[in-house]
Amino acid sequence: MTPSLSTFLTDQRADRETILQAARYAVAEFSDDLSAAEMRAELDESYAVEAEAAATALRSSPEELSATALAVLSWLWYDEGQAETVRQAITNAQTKMPVIEVGLIVSAVMYGLHLWRTKGVKRAFHKIETKPDGTYSETVEIEHFAPAMPFRLGRPDRADEISSSGE
């Protein structure tokens, strides 16, 4: 039986840098190794204004960036059945030199959120918190859109826009 992500992180003694690098590696693997520029271009196309605001917020808050990286890893582990990908990403993150470029990690984490948001999930909450003793605890809540709802949170699909405009 596969352990929970929080158990695996605790067993690996994963620190903040490991989490950030692992999120970057896992998203790269899941997205067929898109470059940061390709990820950012897709984000800008899909979420023009929101992408820049989110990137600025993540760059300025290490805590939010870490929490978001954990959310992306949780989504891949549980919702996408990519536990082995995440496991390898964490292991590799602990053995390779870290990438210092925060912008690269921000782009990867934001792209991971983008992938997560486009899967029909209205609200998915996998919160992993670090306890003072170094272990991790986990809270899980998932809510999907009703079948008639658009896949993007708060945004109509382009097909919805076209059909409502009469084209």
Secondary structure, DSSP 8 states (H G I E B T S, - for coil): ----HHHHHHHHT--HHHHHHHHHHHHHHHTTS--HHHHHHHHHHHSHHHHHHHHHHHHH-HHHHHHHHHHHHHIIIIIS--HHHHHHHHHHHHHS-----HHHHHHHHHHHHHHHHTTTEEEEEEEEEE-TTS-EEEEEEEEE--TTS-SSTT---HHHHHHHHT-
